[in-house]
Amino acid sequence: MNFVESFKKSLALDYRSLALYRCLMGLIVMADVVYRLPDLVNFYTDVGLVPRTIFMSEMGMPWSLSFHFANGSKEFALAMFIIHFIFGLMLFFGYKTRWAMIGAYLMTVSVHNRNWLVNNGGDDILRAILFISIFLPLNKYFSLDSALKRDKVEPEKSYHLSTFTLTFFLQVFCIYYVSYILKNHEIWRSEYTAVWFASRLDIFASPMGIWFRNFPNFQKFITWFTIWLEFAGPLLLVFAGIFGRFYWLVRLFVIAGFWALHGGIIMTMLIGVLPYTCLVMWLIFLPSEFWDWIVGRFRNRGYGNLSIYFDGDCRFCEKGVRILREFFLLPEVGLLQTSTKKDIHESMLKENSWVVVNAKGDKFFHFPAFLEVMRHSPILKSFVPVCGTNIVTAFGNSIYKWVASHRQLMSRYSQYLEFQTDKKPIGWLTWLFQGAGAFFFLTILFWNLTTVKRWDVRAPFWQDVTRWVHLYQEWNMFAPFPKMDNIWLEIPATLSDGTQIELLSGSRDIYKVKKDVFPGNVPNEHWRKFYLNVSERADYARYYGGYLCREWNERKIRRVPETTLRKFEIIVYSQPNLIDGGEGAISRKLSWKHWCFDSDYEQENGKRK
Protein backbone atom coordinates (compact mmCIF):
# COMPACT_ATOMS: atom_id res chain seq x y z
CA MET A 1 0.00 0.00 0.00
CA ASN A 2 1.52 3.31 -1.11
CA PHE A 3 1.64 6.53 0.94
CA VAL A 4 -1.33 8.15 -0.86
CA GLU A 5 -3.55 5.15 -0.22
CA SER A 6 -2.49 5.06 3.43
CA PHE A 7 -3.26 8.76 3.82
CA LYS A 8 -6.72 8.29 2.28
CA LYS A 9 -7.43 5.39 4.64
CA SER A 10 -6.29 7.49 7.59
CA LEU A 11 -9.15 9.91 6.88
CA ALA A 12 -11.70 7.20 6.08
CA LEU A 13 -13.99 5.06 8.20
CA ASP A 14 -14.24 1.29 7.89
CA TYR A 15 -17.72 -0.02 7.09
CA ARG A 16 -17.52 -2.54 9.95
CA SER A 17 -16.58 0.22 12.40
CA LEU A 18 -19.50 2.26 11.13
CA ALA A 19 -21.79 -0.72 11.73
CA LEU A 20 -20.50 -1.30 15.27
CA TYR A 21 -20.88 2.40 16.00
CA ARG A 22 -24.46 2.32 14.69
CA CYS A 23 -25.44 -0.64 16.89
CA LEU A 24 -23.98 0.93 20.02
CA MET A 25 -25.32 4.38 19.18
CA GLY A 26 -28.77 2.80 19.02
CA LEU A 27 -28.17 1.55 22.56
CA ILE A 28 -27.05 5.05 23.62
CA VAL A 29 -30.23 6.57 22.19
CA MET A 30 -32.36 4.01 24.04
CA ALA A 31 -30.33 4.43 27.24
CA ASP A 32 -30.77 8.21 27.05
CA VAL A 33 -34.55 7.75 26.86
CA VAL A 34 -34.56 5.32 29.79
CA TYR A 35 -32.30 7.65 31.79
CA ARG A 36 -34.76 10.53 31.31
CA LEU A 37 -37.86 8.42 31.95
CA PRO A 38 -38.02 8.81 35.78
CA ASP A 39 -38.22 12.59 35.28
CA LEU A 40 -40.73 12.50 32.45
CA VAL A 41 -43.29 14.52 34.45
CA ASN A 42 -40.71 16.72 36.18
CA PHE A 43 -38.98 17.96 33.03
CA TYR A 44 -41.28 17.39 30.05
CA THR A 45 -44.86 18.21 31.08
CA ASP A 46 -46.84 21.33 32.01
CA VAL A 47 -46.84 20.43 35.72
CA GLY A 48 -43.07 20.04 35.72
CA LEU A 49 -40.15 22.39 36.00
CA VAL A 50 -40.81 24.44 32.87
CA PRO A 51 -44.43 24.53 31.62
CA ARG A 52 -44.76 25.28 27.92
CA THR A 53 -46.19 28.74 28.57
CA ILE A 54 -43.11 29.76 30.55
CA PHE A 55 -40.75 28.34 27.94
CA MET A 56 -42.49 30.08 25.07
CA SER A 57 -42.75 33.44 26.80
CA GLU A 58 -39.39 33.60 28.56
CA MET A 59 -36.92 31.11 27.12
CA GLY A 60 -37.80 30.12 23.57
CA MET A 61 -35.77 31.08 20.51
CA PRO A 62 -36.85 30.96 16.84
CA TRP A 63 -34.85 27.75 16.33
CA SER A 64 -36.02 26.01 19.54
CA LEU A 65 -38.32 23.59 17.75
CA SER A 66 -39.72 20.61 19.65
CA PHE A 67 -42.43 18.03 19.02
CA HIS A 68 -42.88 17.94 22.80
CA PHE A 69 -44.50 21.40 22.70
CA ALA A 70 -47.57 19.98 20.95
CA ASN A 71 -49.03 18.81 24.26
CA GLY A 72 -48.10 19.16 27.92
CA SER A 73 -49.64 15.98 29.32
CA LYS A 74 -47.84 13.02 30.82
CA GLU A 75 -49.40 10.66 28.29
CA PHE A 76 -48.17 12.69 25.32
CA ALA A 77 -44.65 12.95 26.78
CA LEU A 78 -44.63 9.19 27.27
CA ALA A 79 -45.72 8.68 23.65
CA MET A 80 -42.81 10.88 22.52
CA PHE A 81 -40.41 8.81 24.62
CA ILE A 82 -41.73 5.56 23.12
CA ILE A 83 -41.25 6.87 19.57
CA HIS A 84 -37.76 8.04 20.52
CA PHE A 85 -36.94 4.59 21.93
CA ILE A 86 -38.23 2.84 18.79
CA PHE A 87 -35.89 4.89 16.61
CA GLY A 88 -33.01 3.78 18.83
CA LEU A 89 -34.14 0.17 18.46
CA MET A 90 -34.29 0.55 14.67
CA LEU A 91 -30.74 1.92 14.72
CA PHE A 92 -29.50 -1.01 16.77
CA PHE A 93 -30.87 -3.53 14.27
CA GLY A 94 -30.10 -1.40 11.22
CA TYR A 95 -33.66 -1.32 9.91
CA LYS A 96 -34.42 1.60 7.56
CA THR A 97 -31.16 2.92 8.95
CA ARG A 98 -31.05 6.39 7.45
CA TRP A 99 -34.65 7.14 8.37
CA ALA A 100 -34.02 5.71 11.84
CA MET A 101 -31.02 8.03 12.28
CA ILE A 102 -33.06 11.02 11.07
CA GLY A 103 -35.79 10.09 13.55
CA ALA A 104 -33.31 9.61 16.41
CA TYR A 105 -31.71 12.97 15.67
CA LEU A 106 -35.04 14.83 15.46
CA MET A 107 -36.37 13.27 18.66
CA THR A 108 -33.09 14.03 20.44
CA VAL A 109 -33.29 17.66 19.33
CA SER A 110 -36.92 17.73 20.41
CA VAL A 111 -36.27 16.47 23.93
CA HIS A 112 -33.28 18.80 24.33
CA ASN A 113 -35.32 21.82 23.24
CA ARG A 114 -38.17 20.97 25.60
CA ASN A 115 -36.08 21.84 28.65
CA TRP A 116 -32.71 23.54 28.23
CA LEU A 117 -32.13 23.81 31.96
CA VAL A 118 -31.10 20.16 32.30
CA ASN A 119 -28.90 19.78 29.20
CA ASN A 120 -25.14 19.32 29.41
CA GLY A 121 -22.09 18.86 27.19
CA GLY A 122 -22.94 15.21 26.60
CA ASP A 123 -26.19 16.29 24.98
CA ASP A 124 -24.24 18.56 22.62
CA ILE A 125 -22.00 15.65 21.61
CA LEU A 126 -24.92 13.27 21.07
CA ARG A 127 -26.88 15.78 19.02
CA ALA A 128 -23.89 16.68 16.83
CA ILE A 129 -22.73 13.17 16.00
CA LEU A 130 -26.28 11.97 15.35
CA PHE A 131 -26.69 14.72 12.77
CA ILE A 132 -23.44 13.89 10.94
CA SER A 133 -24.23 10.16 11.16
CA ILE A 134 -27.35 10.67 9.03
CA PHE A 135 -25.03 11.00 6.03
CA LEU A 136 -22.74 8.04 6.76
CA PRO A 137 -23.24 4.50 5.34
CA LEU A 138 -23.99 2.76 8.63
CA ASN A 139 -25.87 -0.24 7.25
CA LYS A 140 -23.31 -2.05 5.09
CA TYR A 141 -22.79 -4.71 7.78
CA PHE A 142 -24.60 -6.15 10.80
CA SER A 143 -27.96 -4.70 9.73
CA LEU A 144 -31.37 -5.82 8.59
CA ASP A 145 -30.98 -3.53 5.59
CA SER A 146 -27.88 -5.44 4.51
CA ALA A 147 -29.28 -8.89 5.32
CA LEU A 148 -32.32 -8.34 3.10
CA LYS A 149 -30.35 -7.47 -0.03
CA ARG A 150 -30.37 -10.48 -2.32
CA ASP A 151 -28.09 -8.88 -4.92
CA LYS A 152 -25.82 -7.17 -2.43
CA VAL A 153 -22.55 -6.05 -3.96
CA GLU A 154 -19.62 -5.99 -1.60
CA PRO A 155 -17.86 -2.61 -1.67
CA GLU A 156 -14.61 -2.52 -3.61
CA LYS A 157 -12.86 -1.05 -0.59
CA SER A 158 -13.48 -1.78 3.06
CA TYR A 159 -13.62 1.89 3.97
CA HIS A 160 -15.71 4.95 3.19
CA LEU A 161 -14.26 8.38 2.44
CA SER A 162 -16.42 11.46 1.85
CA THR A 163 -16.77 15.03 2.99
CA PHE A 164 -19.02 13.78 5.77
CA THR A 165 -16.32 11.45 7.12
CA LEU A 166 -14.04 14.50 7.17
CA THR A 167 -16.79 16.40 8.99
CA PHE A 168 -16.99 13.64 11.60
CA PHE A 169 -13.21 13.82 12.06
CA LEU A 170 -13.46 17.60 12.47
CA GLN A 171 -16.28 17.31 15.01
CA VAL A 172 -14.30 14.94 17.22
CA PHE A 173 -11.18 17.08 16.75
CA CYS A 174 -13.09 20.16 17.96
CA ILE A 175 -14.56 18.41 21.01
CA TYR A 176 -11.11 17.83 22.45
CA TYR A 177 -8.82 20.37 20.85
CA VAL A 178 -11.09 23.33 21.55
CA SER A 179 -11.40 22.04 25.10
CA TYR A 180 -7.59 22.04 25.29
CA ILE A 181 -7.43 25.63 23.99
CA LEU A 182 -9.99 26.79 26.55
CA LYS A 183 -8.07 25.17 29.42
CA ASN A 184 -5.48 27.95 29.30
CA HIS A 185 -4.85 28.20 33.02
CA GLU A 186 -1.85 27.23 35.13
CA ILE A 187 -4.06 24.81 37.05
CA TRP A 188 -4.07 22.74 33.84
CA ARG A 189 -0.84 23.78 32.14
CA SER A 190 1.80 24.01 34.90
CA GLU A 191 0.43 23.30 38.40
CA TYR A 192 -1.49 20.18 37.25
CA THR A 193 -4.03 20.48 40.07
CA ALA A 194 -7.19 20.52 37.92
CA VAL A 195 -8.14 16.90 38.62
CA TRP A 196 -7.46 17.51 42.33
CA PHE A 197 -10.05 20.32 42.36
CA ALA A 198 -12.49 18.42 40.12
CA SER A 199 -12.41 15.38 42.41
CA ARG A 200 -13.44 17.57 45.36
CA LEU A 201 -16.70 18.66 43.76
CA ASP A 202 -19.09 16.65 45.92
CA ILE A 203 -21.97 16.99 43.47
CA PHE A 204 -20.04 14.98 40.85
CA ALA A 205 -17.98 12.58 42.98
CA SER A 206 -18.65 8.85 42.90
CA PRO A 207 -17.54 6.63 45.82
CA MET A 208 -14.37 5.75 43.89
CA GLY A 209 -13.88 9.43 43.09
CA ILE A 210 -13.95 10.22 46.81
CA TRP A 211 -11.38 7.47 47.47
CA PHE A 212 -9.31 8.88 44.59
CA ARG A 213 -8.81 12.07 46.61
CA ASN A 214 -6.22 10.25 48.72
CA PHE A 215 -3.69 10.22 45.86
CA PRO A 216 -2.83 13.85 45.01
CA ASN A 217 0.37 12.96 43.14
CA PHE A 218 -1.48 10.51 40.92
CA GLN A 219 -4.11 13.20 40.33
CA LYS A 220 -1.34 15.47 39.07
CA PHE A 221 -0.28 12.77 36.62
CA ILE A 222 -3.90 12.36 35.42
CA THR A 223 -4.14 16.13 34.91
CA TRP A 224 -0.94 16.08 32.84
CA PHE A 225 -2.18 13.04 30.90
CA THR A 226 -5.58 14.67 30.20
CA ILE A 227 -4.28 18.00 28.94
CA TRP A 228 -1.64 16.43 26.73
CA LEU A 229 -4.07 13.84 25.39
CA GLU A 230 -6.51 16.62 24.46
CA PHE A 231 -3.65 18.39 22.69
CA ALA A 232 -1.91 15.51 20.93
CA GLY A 233 -4.78 13.03 20.51
CA PRO A 234 -6.90 15.05 18.05
CA LEU A 235 -3.80 15.99 16.02
CA LEU A 236 -2.67 12.36 15.80
CA LEU A 237 -6.20 11.29 14.83
CA VAL A 238 -6.45 13.76 11.94
CA PHE A 239 -2.84 13.55 10.75
CA ALA A 240 -2.18 9.84 11.30
CA GLY A 241 -1.62 9.56 7.54
CA ILE A 242 1.88 11.04 7.85
CA PHE A 243 2.90 7.71 9.43
CA GLY A 244 2.16 5.95 6.14
CA ARG A 245 1.08 2.33 6.38
CA PHE A 246 1.46 2.46 10.16
CA TYR A 247 -1.36 5.00 10.47
CA TRP A 248 -3.65 2.35 11.95
CA LEU A 249 -1.33 1.73 14.90
CA VAL A 250 -1.38 5.45 15.67
CA ARG A 251 -5.15 5.50 15.46
CA LEU A 252 -5.45 2.51 17.81
CA PHE A 253 -3.09 4.25 20.23
CA VAL A 254 -5.29 7.38 20.22
CA ILE A 255 -8.47 5.34 20.68
CA ALA A 256 -6.93 3.51 23.64
CA GLY A 257 -5.91 6.81 25.21
CA PHE A 258 -9.38 8.31 25.05
CA TRP A 259 -10.99 5.08 26.20
CA ALA A 260 -8.73 5.21 29.25
CA LEU A 261 -9.71 8.85 29.84
CA HIS A 262 -13.44 8.27 29.63
CA GLY A 263 -13.23 4.97 31.51
CA GLY A 264 -11.60 6.87 34.37
CA ILE A 265 -14.35 9.48 34.26
CA ILE A 266 -17.02 6.77 34.45
CA MET A 267 -15.40 5.31 37.57
CA THR A 268 -14.83 8.57 39.42
CA MET A 269 -17.52 11.04 38.34
CA LEU A 270 -21.31 11.03 38.05
CA ILE A 271 -22.00 12.82 34.77
CA GLY A 272 -24.66 10.68 33.13
CA VAL A 273 -24.51 9.28 29.59
CA LEU A 274 -21.71 11.63 28.41
CA PRO A 275 -18.65 9.35 28.82
CA TYR A 276 -20.48 6.34 27.38
CA THR A 277 -21.41 8.38 24.30
CA CYS A 278 -17.75 9.30 23.90
CA LEU A 279 -16.64 5.65 24.21
CA VAL A 280 -19.02 4.69 21.39
CA MET A 281 -17.98 7.70 19.31
CA TRP A 282 -14.34 6.60 19.36
CA LEU A 283 -15.14 3.09 18.12
CA ILE A 284 -16.09 4.53 14.74
CA PHE A 285 -12.36 5.11 14.13
CA LEU A 286 -11.32 1.45 14.45
CA PRO A 287 -9.19 0.92 11.31
CA SER A 288 -9.68 -1.70 8.61
CA GLU A 289 -6.50 -3.50 9.67
CA PHE A 290 -8.03 -4.15 13.10
CA TRP A 291 -11.07 -5.87 11.55
CA ASP A 292 -8.99 -7.75 8.96
CA TRP A 293 -6.86 -9.18 11.78
CA ILE A 294 -9.91 -10.34 13.76
CA VAL A 295 -11.73 -11.83 10.77
CA GLY A 296 -8.51 -13.53 9.60
CA ARG A 297 -8.12 -15.27 12.94
CA PHE A 298 -11.65 -16.67 12.77
CA ARG A 299 -11.24 -17.75 9.16
CA ASN A 300 -8.07 -19.64 10.05
CA ARG A 301 -10.09 -21.53 12.64
CA GLY A 302 -12.63 -22.63 10.02
CA TYR A 303 -15.53 -20.46 11.16
CA GLY A 304 -16.68 -19.79 7.60
CA ASN A 305 -16.70 -23.44 6.44
CA LEU A 306 -20.44 -23.96 6.66
CA SER A 307 -23.41 -24.27 4.28
CA ILE A 308 -27.01 -23.52 5.23
CA TYR A 309 -29.84 -24.88 3.08
CA PHE A 310 -33.36 -23.46 3.29
CA ASP A 311 -36.71 -23.98 1.61
CA GLY A 312 -36.73 -21.69 -1.43
CA ASP A 313 -40.52 -21.49 -1.37
CA CYS A 314 -40.50 -20.06 2.16
CA ARG A 315 -39.76 -16.34 2.20
CA PHE A 316 -39.63 -16.32 6.00
CA CYS A 317 -37.00 -19.08 5.91
CA GLU A 318 -34.82 -17.14 3.49
CA LYS A 319 -35.09 -13.95 5.54
CA GLY A 320 -34.29 -15.84 8.71
CA VAL A 321 -31.05 -17.41 7.47
CA ARG A 322 -29.94 -14.16 5.83
CA ILE A 323 -30.41 -12.29 9.08
CA LEU A 324 -28.66 -15.06 11.00
CA ARG A 325 -25.62 -14.88 8.71
CA GLU A 326 -25.53 -11.08 8.74
CA PHE A 327 -25.41 -10.71 12.50
CA PHE A 328 -23.64 -13.85 13.72
CA LEU A 329 -21.61 -15.52 10.96
CA LEU A 330 -18.80 -14.73 8.58
CA PRO A 331 -20.05 -13.50 5.18
CA GLU A 332 -18.60 -16.48 3.28
CA VAL A 333 -20.99 -18.93 4.95
CA GLY A 334 -23.05 -20.31 2.07
CA LEU A 335 -26.82 -19.84 1.86
CA LEU A 336 -28.43 -22.18 -0.65
CA GLN A 337 -31.90 -23.37 -1.57
CA THR A 338 -32.48 -27.04 -0.89
CA SER A 339 -33.65 -27.49 -4.48
CA THR A 340 -30.05 -27.05 -5.65
CA LYS A 341 -29.19 -30.52 -4.29
CA LYS A 342 -31.48 -33.51 -4.59
CA ASP A 343 -30.28 -35.33 -1.47
CA ILE A 344 -30.50 -32.15 0.62
CA HIS A 345 -34.03 -31.50 -0.65
CA GLU A 346 -35.10 -35.04 0.24
CA SER A 347 -33.61 -34.61 3.73
CA MET A 348 -35.50 -31.34 4.17
CA LEU A 349 -38.83 -32.97 3.21
CA LYS A 350 -38.20 -35.97 5.44
CA GLU A 351 -37.20 -33.94 8.52
CA ASN A 352 -39.37 -30.87 7.78
CA SER A 353 -36.31 -28.81 8.64
CA TRP A 354 -33.58 -26.60 7.33
CA VAL A 355 -30.29 -28.38 6.69
CA VAL A 356 -26.89 -27.26 7.94
CA VAL A 357 -23.81 -28.97 6.49
CA ASN A 358 -20.32 -28.48 7.93
CA ALA A 359 -16.93 -28.91 6.23
CA LYS A 360 -16.92 -32.66 7.00
CA GLY A 361 -20.24 -33.14 5.21
CA ASP A 362 -22.19 -33.84 8.40
CA LYS A 363 -25.86 -32.85 8.22
CA PHE A 364 -27.78 -31.22 11.05
CA PHE A 365 -31.53 -30.61 11.43
CA HIS A 366 -33.92 -28.75 13.76
CA PHE A 367 -32.34 -27.17 16.85
CA PRO A 368 -29.08 -29.18 16.60
CA ALA A 369 -28.58 -27.40 13.26
CA PHE A 370 -28.75 -24.10 15.13
CA LEU A 371 -26.19 -25.42 17.62
CA GLU A 372 -23.87 -26.20 14.70
CA VAL A 373 -24.35 -22.65 13.42
CA MET A 374 -23.44 -21.39 16.89
CA ARG A 375 -20.20 -23.40 16.82
CA HIS A 376 -19.21 -21.54 13.65
CA SER A 377 -20.19 -18.11 14.93
CA PRO A 378 -17.54 -15.77 16.38
CA ILE A 379 -20.28 -14.24 18.54
CA LEU A 380 -22.43 -17.22 19.56
CA LYS A 381 -19.86 -19.96 20.09
CA SER A 382 -19.34 -19.15 23.76
CA PHE A 383 -23.03 -19.93 24.40
CA VAL A 384 -22.88 -23.47 22.99
CA PRO A 385 -22.16 -25.20 26.35
CA VAL A 386 -25.33 -23.69 27.84
CA CYS A 387 -27.56 -24.12 24.79
CA GLY A 388 -26.29 -27.66 24.20
CA THR A 389 -27.69 -29.03 27.47
CA ASN A 390 -30.53 -31.55 27.26
CA ILE A 391 -33.10 -29.17 28.73
CA VAL A 392 -32.31 -26.29 26.36
CA THR A 393 -32.06 -28.63 23.36
CA ALA A 394 -35.46 -30.15 24.09
CA PHE A 395 -37.00 -26.70 24.50
CA GLY A 396 -35.30 -25.48 21.32
CA ASN A 397 -36.56 -28.47 19.33
CA SER A 398 -40.13 -27.86 20.43
CA ILE A 399 -39.92 -24.21 19.39
CA TYR A 400 -38.34 -25.08 16.05
CA LYS A 401 -40.99 -27.70 15.25
CA TRP A 402 -43.76 -25.19 16.03
CA VAL A 403 -42.16 -22.58 13.74
CA ALA A 404 -41.60 -25.16 10.98
CA SER A 405 -45.27 -26.15 11.04
CA HIS A 406 -46.40 -22.48 10.98
CA ARG A 407 -44.16 -21.15 8.23
CA GLN A 408 -47.04 -19.48 6.41
CA LEU A 409 -48.02 -17.62 9.56
CA MET A 410 -44.41 -16.52 10.15
CA SER A 411 -44.13 -15.39 6.53
CA ARG A 412 -47.20 -13.23 7.01
CA TYR A 413 -45.73 -11.54 10.10
CA SER A 414 -42.35 -11.03 8.42
CA GLN A 415 -43.81 -9.47 5.27
CA TYR A 416 -42.79 -6.00 6.47
CA LEU A 417 -39.14 -7.02 6.23
CA GLU A 418 -38.99 -6.57 2.48
CA PHE A 419 -36.13 -7.65 0.25
CA GLN A 420 -34.20 -4.68 -1.10
CA THR A 421 -31.94 -3.90 -4.03
CA ASP A 422 -28.94 -1.62 -4.25
CA LYS A 423 -29.73 1.64 -5.98
CA LYS A 424 -27.35 3.00 -8.57
CA PRO A 425 -25.83 6.33 -7.57
CA ILE A 426 -26.97 9.43 -9.44
CA GLY A 427 -24.05 11.63 -10.45
CA TRP A 428 -25.44 15.05 -9.64
CA LEU A 429 -26.87 13.83 -6.31
CA THR A 430 -23.46 12.48 -5.34
CA TRP A 431 -21.87 15.86 -6.00
CA LEU A 432 -24.67 17.60 -4.08
CA PHE A 433 -24.09 15.20 -1.19
CA GLN A 434 -20.36 15.95 -1.14
CA GLY A 435 -21.08 19.68 -1.31
CA ALA A 436 -23.41 19.41 1.68
CA GLY A 437 -20.66 17.66 3.63
CA ALA A 438 -18.24 20.47 2.85
CA PHE A 439 -20.86 23.04 3.89
CA PHE A 440 -21.38 21.44 7.30
CA PHE A 441 -17.62 21.03 7.69
CA LEU A 442 -17.31 24.82 7.46
CA THR A 443 -20.33 25.28 9.73
CA ILE A 444 -18.76 23.28 12.57
CA LEU A 445 -15.34 24.86 12.00
CA PHE A 446 -16.54 28.47 12.16
CA TRP A 447 -18.85 27.89 15.11
CA ASN A 448 -16.03 26.40 17.16
CA LEU A 449 -13.72 29.26 16.23
CA THR A 450 -16.28 31.71 17.63
CA THR A 451 -16.37 29.86 20.97
CA VAL A 452 -12.75 30.82 21.72
CA LYS A 453 -13.62 34.32 22.92
CA ARG A 454 -10.07 35.67 23.03
CA TRP A 455 -9.74 35.13 19.28
CA ASP A 456 -12.76 37.39 18.65
CA VAL A 457 -13.84 35.46 15.56
CA ARG A 458 -17.22 36.55 14.23
CA ALA A 459 -19.21 34.46 11.78
CA PRO A 460 -22.91 35.41 12.06
CA PHE A 461 -24.01 33.45 8.97
CA TRP A 462 -22.39 30.22 10.13
CA GLN A 463 -23.68 30.76 13.66
CA ASP A 464 -27.24 31.07 12.35
CA VAL A 465 -26.87 27.88 10.31
CA THR A 466 -25.46 26.09 13.35
CA ARG A 467 -28.39 27.09 15.53
CA TRP A 468 -31.01 26.02 12.99
CA VAL A 469 -29.51 22.55 12.54
CA HIS A 470 -28.74 22.35 16.27
CA LEU A 471 -25.00 21.86 15.98
CA TYR A 472 -24.33 24.53 18.61
CA GLN A 473 -21.73 23.31 21.09
CA GLU A 474 -19.49 24.53 23.91
CA TRP A 475 -16.48 22.50 24.99
CA ASN A 476 -15.75 24.43 28.16
CA MET A 477 -16.31 21.72 30.76
CA PHE A 478 -13.77 22.36 33.53
CA ALA A 479 -12.35 25.21 31.42
CA PRO A 480 -10.46 27.40 31.92
CA PHE A 481 -10.38 25.56 35.25
CA PRO A 482 -12.75 23.37 37.30
CA LYS A 483 -15.15 24.94 39.77
CA MET A 484 -13.21 25.85 42.87
CA ASP A 485 -16.11 25.61 45.30
CA ASN A 486 -18.76 23.18 46.41
CA ILE A 487 -22.34 24.37 46.16
CA TRP A 488 -25.43 22.99 47.80
CA LEU A 489 -29.06 23.97 48.16
CA GLU A 490 -31.16 24.27 51.25
CA ILE A 491 -34.91 24.94 51.07
CA PRO A 492 -36.40 25.77 54.49
CA ALA A 493 -40.18 25.78 54.09
CA THR A 494 -43.34 26.54 56.04
CA LEU A 495 -46.35 24.25 55.75
CA SER A 496 -50.04 24.93 56.24
CA ASP A 497 -49.98 23.39 59.73
CA GLY A 498 -47.32 25.87 60.77
CA THR A 499 -44.48 23.36 60.92
CA GLN A 500 -41.16 23.90 59.18
CA ILE A 501 -39.24 21.44 57.03
CA GLU A 502 -36.23 21.38 54.73
CA LEU A 503 -37.73 20.24 51.44
CA LEU A 504 -34.79 18.40 49.87
CA SER A 505 -33.81 16.28 52.87
CA GLY A 506 -37.13 16.19 54.74
CA SER A 507 -35.32 17.26 57.90
CA ARG A 508 -37.28 19.10 60.60
CA ASP A 509 -34.07 20.79 61.70
CA ILE A 510 -34.03 23.54 59.10
CA TYR A 511 -31.02 25.27 60.69
CA LYS A 512 -28.58 22.38 60.33
CA VAL A 513 -26.13 22.75 57.42
CA LYS A 514 -27.12 20.27 54.70
CA LYS A 515 -23.84 20.23 52.76
CA ASP A 516 -23.10 16.54 53.40
CA VAL A 517 -26.60 15.27 52.63
CA PHE A 518 -27.26 17.38 49.53
CA PRO A 519 -25.26 15.27 47.00
CA GLY A 520 -27.22 12.19 48.06
CA ASN A 521 -30.48 14.01 47.33
CA VAL A 522 -29.50 14.68 43.70
CA PRO A 523 -31.20 11.90 41.69
CA ASN A 524 -29.24 12.05 38.45
CA GLU A 525 -27.14 14.11 36.06
CA HIS A 526 -30.07 16.18 34.79
CA TRP A 527 -30.97 17.39 38.28
CA ARG A 528 -27.27 17.92 38.95
CA LYS A 529 -27.02 20.20 35.93
CA PHE A 530 -30.16 22.06 36.95
CA TYR A 531 -28.89 22.73 40.46
CA LEU A 532 -25.64 24.09 39.03
CA ASN A 533 -27.71 26.37 36.79
CA VAL A 534 -29.81 27.50 39.75
CA SER A 535 -26.63 28.48 41.59
CA GLU A 536 -25.95 31.03 38.83
CA ARG A 537 -29.41 32.35 37.92
CA ALA A 538 -32.16 33.73 40.15
CA ASP A 539 -34.76 33.29 37.38
CA TYR A 540 -34.05 29.56 37.37
CA ALA A 541 -34.72 29.56 41.13
CA ARG A 542 -38.09 31.15 40.33
CA TYR A 543 -38.91 28.32 37.93
CA TYR A 544 -37.87 25.82 40.58
CA GLY A 545 -40.06 27.54 43.17
CA GLY A 546 -43.13 27.22 40.96
CA TYR A 547 -42.30 23.56 40.35
CA LEU A 548 -42.01 22.81 44.09
CA CYS A 549 -45.40 24.40 44.72
CA ARG A 550 -47.03 22.36 41.96
CA GLU A 551 -45.33 19.15 43.09
CA TRP A 552 -46.53 19.46 46.70
CA ASN A 553 -49.94 21.08 46.26
CA GLU A 554 -51.19 19.84 42.86
CA ARG A 555 -49.42 16.53 42.31
CA LYS A 556 -49.72 15.61 46.01
CA ILE A 557 -46.07 14.55 46.19
CA ARG A 558 -45.40 15.65 49.74
CA ARG A 559 -43.33 14.59 52.73
CA VAL A 560 -46.03 15.52 55.27
CA PRO A 561 -49.56 14.17 54.56
CA GLU A 562 -52.59 16.43 54.56
CA THR A 563 -50.60 19.66 54.31
CA THR A 564 -50.05 22.32 51.71
CA LEU A 565 -46.79 24.05 50.98
CA ARG A 566 -47.16 27.76 51.74
CA LYS A 567 -43.76 29.44 51.44
CA PHE A 568 -40.06 28.63 51.34
CA GLU A 569 -36.65 30.06 50.58
CA ILE A 570 -34.25 28.58 48.03
CA ILE A 571 -30.74 29.19 49.35
CA VAL A 572 -27.57 28.35 47.45
CA TYR A 573 -24.49 28.05 49.63
CA SER A 574 -20.89 28.03 48.42
CA GLN A 575 -17.70 26.82 50.10
CA PRO A 576 -14.32 27.02 48.30
CA ASN A 577 -11.87 24.12 48.26
CA LEU A 578 -8.35 25.14 49.30
CA ILE A 579 -5.19 23.71 47.77
CA ASP A 580 -3.93 22.62 51.20
CA GLY A 581 -6.88 20.23 51.46
CA GLY A 582 -8.98 22.47 53.67
CA GLU A 583 -12.19 24.35 53.00
CA GLY A 584 -12.91 28.06 53.06
CA ALA A 585 -15.73 29.94 54.70
CA ILE A 586 -19.35 29.17 53.80
CA SER A 587 -21.18 31.98 52.03
CA ARG A 588 -24.63 32.53 50.62
CA LYS A 589 -24.38 32.60 46.85
CA LEU A 590 -28.04 33.08 46.02
CA SER A 591 -31.35 33.41 47.88
CA TRP A 592 -34.86 33.32 46.46
CA LYS A 593 -38.02 33.64 48.55
CA HIS A 594 -41.13 32.02 47.12
CA TRP A 595 -44.82 32.01 48.11
CA CYS A 596 -47.14 29.38 46.64
CA PHE A 597 -50.28 31.49 47.11
CA ASP A 598 -50.83 35.16 46.35
CA SER A 599 -52.85 35.56 49.55
CA ASP A 600 -49.86 34.57 51.69
CA TYR A 601 -47.58 36.95 49.82
CA GLU A 602 -50.04 39.84 50.17
CA GLN A 603 -50.57 39.15 53.86
CA GLU A 604 -46.82 39.14 54.53
CA ASN A 605 -45.73 41.91 52.18
CA GLY A 606 -48.83 44.05 51.75
CA LYS A 607 -48.67 43.97 47.95
CA ARG A 608 -49.20 41.61 45.05
CA LYS A 609 -46.41 39.55 43.48
Beta strands, then each sheet from edge to edge (+ up, - down):
strand 1: 13-14
strand 2: 159-160
strand 3: 306-310
strand 4: 334-337
strand 5: 355-358
strand 6: 363-364
strand 7: 485-490
strand 8: 492-495
strand 9: 500-502
strand 10: 565-576
strand 11: 587-595
sheet 1: 1+ 2-
sheet 2: 4+ 3+ 5- 6+
sheet 3: 7+ 10- 8+ 9-
sheet 4: 7+ 10- 11+
end
